[in-house]
Amino acid sequence: MSVKAWWIALSAVSAVNICAWILAGVMPLRRAVGDPAYAVRRRQLLLSAPFVFGCAFRSVFPRADVQRICVVDSWLSSVAIGRSVATIAEVAFAAQCALLLRMLALEARAPLALAISRVMVPLIVMAETFSWYAVATTNYIGNTMEESTWGLVSILLIVGLAGVRPRLKGSLRAFVGQAIWICAGYVVFMFTIDVPMYFGRWRADTAAGTRYLPVGQGLHDAATRWIVTLRIEDWRWEMLWMSLYFSFGVWISVSLIRAPYPPVALSDAARPVAAPATP
């Protein structure tokens, strides 16, 4: 597949994703005010919006941060713009996952899972800081640390989900089981393909004596320089992860709106959760 054909397909998938967000989230939620989990679904819908639309923007204006490459010759393709959109979207997605785990922890009365839900978003904010370091300096060690942090958060999420699953029943238990497998697959991908790839690029740059940009100069460069290229050699890896991210990643975000939730009010999340009493 050529880069242009891939870009058109990616943009088309994003249009479908926006329609799915409206059909699966906005429209059903208007008719579900009596749903015991309505407050949770409404928050998931609001958190999902930045991710769905952010991924759509990044699909229409794809770019690679360190390389400064893009497909569309526009200031909207600048790395500074794209990274800003990505930061908002990814923090919102992390908040979706944290909210899911928090509700499950409240239902299962699992203090460890609740504690994990509270550190997920701060850890992803730290990951975004690493990403911005890579953007500013063109140093792939920032991407390596960013993706490693995402992998760590996924491992913590698995621990939290595994901790609540035995105490859940019915559709909740089945849903958590499926979520664990999805997270496990993501962790395998991150630590066998994604993280080693960025680490390998960093080692190659180090061996070549690459000089990295100062932060201030790098931020200006990220805002003002973009290289338009349709060469398959430049986009081969980006095509893989973007295709997965902007399709499956968005579907997961939308599915969290319709996920089974216990009838727990959001205000209950502020209350401490004690460990279940032993018989």
C-alpha positions in Angstrom: 0.0 0.0 0.0 1.3 3.5 -0.9 1.5 6.1 1.8 -1.2 8.2 0.0 -3.6 5.2 0.0 -2.8 4.5 3.6 -3.5 8.1 4.5 -6.8 8.1 2.7 -7.8 4.9 4.4 -6.8 6.2 7.8 -8.9 9.4 7.3 -11.9 7.3 6.3 -11.6 5.1 9.4 -11.5 8.2 11.5 -14.7 9.5 9.9 -16.3 6.1 10.7 -15.0 6.3 14.3 -16.6 9.7 14.8 -19.9 8.3 13.6 -19.5 5.3 16.0 -18.9 7.7 18.9 -22.1 9.5 18.1 -24.2 6.4 17.5 -22.7 4.4 20.4 -22.3 7.2 22.9 -24.2 10.5 22.2 -27.5 9.1 20.9 -28.0 6.2 23.4 -27.0 8.4 26.3 -29.8 10.8 25.6 -32.3 8.0 26.1 -30.6 6.5 29.1 -31.1 9.0 31.8 -32.6 6.3 34.0 -29.6 4.1 33.7 -28.1 3.5 37.2 -24.6 4.0 35.6 -25.7 7.1 33.6 -23.3 9.4 35.5 -20.3 7.2 34.7 -21.3 6.7 31.1 -21.7 10.5 30.7 -18.2 11.1 32.0 -16.8 8.4 29.8 -18.5 10.0 26.8 -16.9 13.4 27.7 -13.4 11.9 28.2 -13.7 9.9 25.0 -14.4 12.9 22.9 -10.8 14.4 23.0 -9.4 11.0 22.2 -11.8 10.2 19.3 -11.5 13.6 17.7 -7.8 13.9 18.5 -7.0 10.7 16.8 -9.1 11.8 13.8 -7.1 15.0 13.6 -3.8 13.0 13.8 -5.1 10.7 11.0 -5.9 13.6 8.7 -2.6 15.3 9.5 -0.2 12.4 10.3 3.3 13.2 11.4 6.3 11.6 13.1 7.7 13.7 15.9 11.4 13.3 15.9 11.8 13.0 12.2 9.5 16.0 11.6 7.9 14.3 8.6 4.3 14.7 7.6 1.9 13.9 4.7 0.0 17.2 4.4 1.9 20.4 3.7 0.2 22.6 6.4 1.1 24.3 9.6 -1.5 21.9 11.1 1.0 19.1 10.4 3.7 20.7 12.6 4.9 18.5 15.4 4.1 21.1 18.0 0.4 21.1 17.0 0.2 17.4 16.7 1.9 16.6 19.9 -0.4 19.1 21.8 -3.4 17.4 20.4 -1.9 14.0 21.3 -1.2 15.0 24.8 -4.8 16.1 25.5 -6.2 13.0 23.8 -3.9 10.5 25.6 -4.4 12.0 29.1 -8.2 11.8 28.5 -7.9 8.1 27.4 -5.8 7.4 30.6 -8.6 9.1 32.6 -11.1 6.8 30.9 -9.2 3.7 32.0 -8.7 5.1 35.5 -12.4 5.8 35.8 -13.3 2.2 34.7 -10.9 0.7 37.3 -12.1 3.1 40.0 -15.8 2.0 39.5 -14.8 -1.6 39.5 -12.7 -1.2 42.6 -15.6 0.4 44.5 -17.9 -2.4 43.5 -15.4 -5.1 44.5 -14.2 -3.2 47.6 -10.6 -3.5 46.4 -8.3 -0.9 48.0 -5.3 -1.8 45.8 -7.2 -1.4 42.6 -8.5 1.9 43.8 -5.0 3.1 44.6 -3.8 2.0 41.1 -6.7 4.0 39.5 -5.4 7.1 41.3 -1.9 6.9 40.0 -2.6 6.1 36.3 -3.3 9.6 35.1 -0.2 11.1 36.9 2.0 8.4 35.3 0.6 9.2 31.9 1.2 12.9 32.4 4.8 11.9 33.2 4.9 9.8 29.9 3.7 12.9 28.0 6.6 14.9 29.6 9.0 12.3 28.2 7.4 12.6 24.8 7.8 16.4 24.8 11.4 15.9 25.7 11.8 13.8 22.6 10.0 16.4 20.5 12.1 19.2 21.8 15.5 17.5 21.6 14.9 14.9 18.9 16.4 12.3 21.3 14.7 8.9 21.1 15.4 8.2 24.7 12.4 10.3 25.5 10.2 8.1 23.3 11.7 5.0 25.0 10.8 6.3 28.4 7.4 7.4 27.2 6.4 4.0 25.8 7.9 2.2 28.8 5.7 4.3 31.1 2.6 3.4 29.0 3.6 -0.3 29.3 4.0 0.1 33.1 0.6 1.7 33.4 -0.9 -1.2 31.5 0.8 -3.7 33.8 -0.7 -1.9 36.8 -4.1 -1.9 35.1 -3.8 -5.7 34.7 -3.0 -6.0 38.4 -6.0 -3.9 39.3 -8.4 -5.7 37.0 -7.1 -9.1 38.2 -7.6 -8.0 41.7 -11.3 -7.0 41.2 -12.4 -9.8 38.9 -12.9 -12.6 41.5 -15.3 -10.4 43.4 -17.4 -9.5 40.4 -20.3 -11.4 38.8 -22.0 -11.8 35.5 -21.3 -9.3 32.7 -18.9 -7.3 34.8 -16.7 -10.3 35.5 -16.7 -11.4 31.8 -15.9 -7.8 30.7 -13.0 -7.6 33.0 -11.6 -10.9 31.8 -11.7 -9.7 28.2 -10.0 -6.4 29.3 -7.2 -8.3 31.0 -6.4 -10.1 27.7 -6.5 -6.9 25.7 -4.1 -5.2 28.1 -1.8 -8.2 28.2 -1.6 -8.2 24.4 -0.8 -4.4 24.5 2.0 -5.0 27.1 3.6 -7.7 24.9 3.5 -5.4 21.9 5.0 -2.5 23.8 7.9 -4.4 25.4 8.8 -6.7 22.4 8.3 -4.3 19.5 7.6 -0.7 20.4 10.1 0.1 23.2 13.0 -1.9 21.6 12.4 0.0 18.4 12.8 3.4 20.0 15.7 2.2 22.1 17.4 0.8 19.0 17.0 4.2 17.3 18.5 5.9 20.3 21.5 3.5 20.3 22.0 4.1 16.6 21.9 7.9 17.0 24.4 7.6 19.9 26.7 5.4 17.9 26.6 7.9 15.0 27.4 10.9 17.3 24.1 12.6 16.7 23.9 16.1 18.3 20.5 16.8 19.9 18.8 20.1 19.9 18.6 22.4 23.0 15.0 22.4 24.4 14.2 26.0 23.4 15.6 25.6 19.9 13.9 22.2 19.5 10.5 23.6 20.4 10.8 26.3 17.9 11.9 23.8 15.3 9.0 21.6 16.1 6.6 24.5 15.6 8.1 25.8 12.3 9.6 22.9 10.4 7.8 20.0 8.8 9.1 17.8 6.0 6.5 16.5 3.5 7.3 13.0 2.3 5.3 10.2 0.7 8.3 7.7 0.7 7.3 4.3 2.0 10.7 4.0 3.6 10.0 7.0 5.8 6.6 5.8 6.9 6.8 2.0 7.2 6.9 1.8 11.0 4.6 4.8 11.5 2.0 3.2 9.2 1.9 0.1 11.5 1.5 1.8 14.9 -0.8 4.6 13.6 -3.1 2.1 11.9 -3.5 0.1 15.1 -3.7 3.1 17.4 -6.2 5.1 15.4 -8.5 2.1 14.8 -8.4 -0.3 17.8 -7.4 2.3 20.2 -10.4 4.5 19.3 -12.7 1.5 19.4 -11.6 0.7 22.9 -12.2 4.3 24.0 -15.8 4.2 22.5 -16.5 0.8 24.0 -15.7 2.2 27.5 -18.8 4.3 27.2 -21.0 1.2 26.7 -19.1 -1.1 29.1 -21.0 -2.7 32.0 -20.8 -0.6 35.1 -22.0 -1.2 38.6 -24.7 1.3 39.8 -22.2 3.4 41.8 -22.5 7.2 42.0 -19.3 9.1 41.0 -19.4 10.9 44.4 -18.8 7.5 46.0 -15.3 7.5 44.4 -14.2 10.0 47.0 -15.0 7.6 49.9 -12.3 5.3 51.2 -12.6 1.6 50.4 -11.9 -0.8 53.1 -10.7 -4.3 52.5 -13.5 -6.9 52.5 -14.0 -8.6 55.9 -12.7 -12.1 56.1 -15.2 -14.7 57.3 
